[in-house]
Amino acid sequence: MADFTREYWETALSSIVLEGRCFIDGEYRCAKLGRTFARARPMDGQPGAVLARGEVADIDAAVASARRAFESGIWRHKEPGEKKRILLAWADLIRAHAEELALLETIDVGKPVLASLNVDVKLCADGIQYYAEVTDKLYDEIAPTGRQSRVLVRKVPLGVIGAITPWNYPMIIDAWKLGPAIAAGNSVVLKPAEQSSLSAVRLASLAVEAGLPPGVFNVVTGYGEEAGKPLALHMDVDMIAFTGSTEVGRLIMGYAAQSNIKRVALELGGKSPLVVFDDADLDAAASAVAWGCFYNSGETCHASTRLLVQRSVQQVLIEKIEAITRSDITLAHPFEPSAQIGALIDEAHMHKVLGFIADGEEEGARRAFGAERVLAETGGYYVSPGVFVDMTNDMSLARQEIFGPVLATISFDTEEEALRLANDTIYGLAGAVFTRDMDRAHRFSEALHAGTVWINTYDRSSFSTPFGGFKQSGFGRDRSVHAIDKYCDYKTIWQQFG
Ligand code: NAD
């Protein structure tokens, strides 16, 4: 294995190809109007990729290609074993190109390149492999209708899926959509976030190299309003699988209603509570809070951004969180091997995060440490992990999804109060409880209204567990075999005898 020094990645950067065209019908294509847009690299503000600025005509071409592939049956009618072989080959190619994909991801989004390599690329390949292996294990049903009939209840693919994804974990979230949608036999048009398209385009070319027929997986790069909106309004798209903000999720539902009543699955925002009782293992809790909130610079939908802590242990817990953050969660240039967190996605987002911090202080939240712009001399967009205390749950830092490395701390006295505070949010994506009292852990985890609840841990995940939210965190689940259901519907075929 290579020695992944900063110099190693600088050398790789000088020779990498930043392919920013759309990928439609098995080939790279410029936007029909010939327009492009440019990205600045979050790690240093230098010029990054130049990307095709896809619009209505490009979406139309991609949807037409996806529809042709679907209607021809070239993918959905393949033998399950053959589908599995092709999807496994795709996962292998992703692994074979892991360093290239990791570099593309880091150039786009500014996360440490070793995190891109060891987490994002790895989980993308694992996700495609997971659904490859499901492909030849899907059974249909025969309904219990009596001896005079044989009634098949078939699970059939929907057709053309539009996938719209965000920039925080692009490859992982793309795999969460592509794996089950394609394994089920659908065709996909993916509109990645305008901040993070490079890995999506490369994934599509690798899919074709692995043997996925042209048209089954297309990518249109571009802005949300110009490319995402026409995809969601398209009359020939059967479903939109969306991950992003609650604000845009609301628009997506409207577009579905205004057009062809396409199905919608929404993975949206969060403001997840991590609740620590005074009997908890405080070292374990501090580590979970720090990593749960600050990993990926806080740009994580299920980040543990609200710490609810029993009053008697608040001070000692905050001290432990500060110690772990300073010793373990190294913020550095993404090519540094020591970097655990890197830059925020872009300059505008950095200023938005700093604006939330300023507003919070004005409302009376007290900064315990961090939450400042750092490494400004690099030209990049870095904010240090920080903690606010002396807060109430109605302050903006406790209610808004900041999507930066900022922890809001609220203290409580009783279990009832903790539960009320934990559920007092418009979101319901995730949460956690730390206590040594297993009766309380059980009671609390049942009562916490969230798609995932961890007990004495945070952010553990597996492809075998569904992921998604309640309330305004959306509906529909990614991951696990259940995700396949969302891309299929039941069809009844009734055969009568005698
Ligand atoms: P965003 O909502 O701004 O953008 C998401 C995607 O929607 C992008 O591809 C964007 O181009 C597109 N888009 C924007 N406007 C559109 C429109 N009018 N029509 C169609 N498409 C449009 O979100 P973001 O800033 O990229 O990502 C951060 C958000 O994503 C956060 O709220 C975060 O919580 C959420 N998120 C949720 C999950 C989850 O699984 N629940 C995972 C990751 C991120």
Boltz pocket constraint, residues with backbone or C-beta under 6 A from the ligand:
constraints:
  - pocket:
      binder: B
      contacts: [[A, 164], [A, 165], [A, 166], [A, 167], [A, 168], [A, 169], [A, 173], [A, 191], [A, 192], [A, 193], [A, 194], [A, 222], [A, 223], [A, 224], [A, 225], [A, 227], [A, 228], [A, 229], [A, 232], [A, 243], [A, 244], [A, 245], [A, 246], [A, 247], [A, 248], [A, 249], [A, 251], [A, 267], [A, 268], [A, 269], [A, 270], [A, 300], [A, 301], [A, 302], [A, 401], [A, 403], [A, 429], [A, 468], [A, 469], [A, 473]]
      max_distance: 6.0
